[in-house]
Amino acid sequence: MGLSTHVLDTMNGCPAAGMTVDFYDTADGGARLLRSFQLNADGRTEGGPVLDTQALRRGTYRLVFHVAAYFRARGVELPDPPFLDRVALDFGIADTASHYHVPLLASPWSCSTYRGS
């Protein structure tokens, strides 16, 4: 199944449709952008996982969620600078035979994540 993500907007009680997410490989202490995408109406990647099972490699990665831009686009007035601008989640993939799901629950003032199923 590979690697997937899902974002829920906890301020409005809905998926974070349209949020931009950047995906990086962080091997060797660097950060190489692999892809950027916008979440679909369900707050997920369009057309499947971030990485499918064949592309999944052992290593370290980063998902960067553009939280402030998403909430501004929804008409939320945010301070300058916003409390949360971009939320970066660094994580490791140890078992390429497993599915890794990285969900984010976000508002302009808080976020939470966990390893989902």
N, C-alpha and C positions, 0 to 999 in steps of 0.2 A: 504494500500500500504506500510506502514511502513516507514523505513528510507533508503534513497539511497544517493549515492554520484557520482560525475563525475568530472574528472580533464581534463582541456584543457591546453596544452603546448602552451603558447602564443609566445614563442621564435620561434618555428618552425611551428606554425599554424596548430596543429593537436592534436588528443587525446593523453593523456599521457599513452600510452600502456606500461604495465610492471611496472609502479610505484607501490612501496609497500606502503600500508596504514595500520596503526594499529588503532584499535577501542577499546576504554576504557570506562568503567563505572566509573564516578568520584563522586559517592555518598559518603557522609560522609567525604569529603575532601581527600579521597584516589584516587588511579588510578588503577583499576583492568582491566588487559588486557582481552578482550572478544574474540578477533580474530585478526589475521593479514592476509592480502590478497594482491594479485597483481591485478592491473586493467587490463581488457581485451583490445582488439584492439580498442574498442570504448571509452576507458578511464573510463569504468564503472566496477562494480563488476560482476564477472562471475556467472551466474546462479540465478540472482535475487538481491533483495535488501540486504543491510547490515543487517537489521533486518526486518522481515516480520511483518505484522499487529498483529499477535498473540503474538509475542515476544516483541513488543514495550511497554515500561513501562515509566511512568512519572518519570523524574529525569534529572540528568546532565550527559553529555557524552563528550568525546574528540575523535576527529579524528586526527591522526598524519600522515602527508604526507611526505614521504622521497624524498624531492625535489632534494637535491644535488646528491644523489646516482643515481636518474633517469637521470639527465643531464650528469653526468660523464659517465654513461652507453651509452649515445648517443654521446660521444666523445667531449663534451664541456669541455674546460679547465677552471677550477674554481680556485680561489685563495685558499690558505690554512691559516686559515679556510675559508670556503665559506661564502658568505653574507647570504644566506638562506640555512640552512642544512635540518632541519626538521621543517615543519610548523604545529603547533598544533592549532586546532580550538576547543574551548570549547563552548558548546551550551546546551540549555535546551529543553526538550520535556515536554510540559504542557498538550497537548491534544492528547491522544493516538488514537483518531478517525481520526486525520488529517494525511496527508502525509508530511513527512519532507524530503526535498532534500537539501543536503549541497554540492554545487559545489565549485570547486576551479579553478581559472585561475592562472597559475604560469609560471614564467620565473626564471632564476637563480638570478634575482635582484628584483623581485616584485611578489606580489600575491594579489588576491582579492577574496572575497567570498560574498555570500548573501544567503538568504533563497529562494531557487528555488521552482518550482512547479512540 
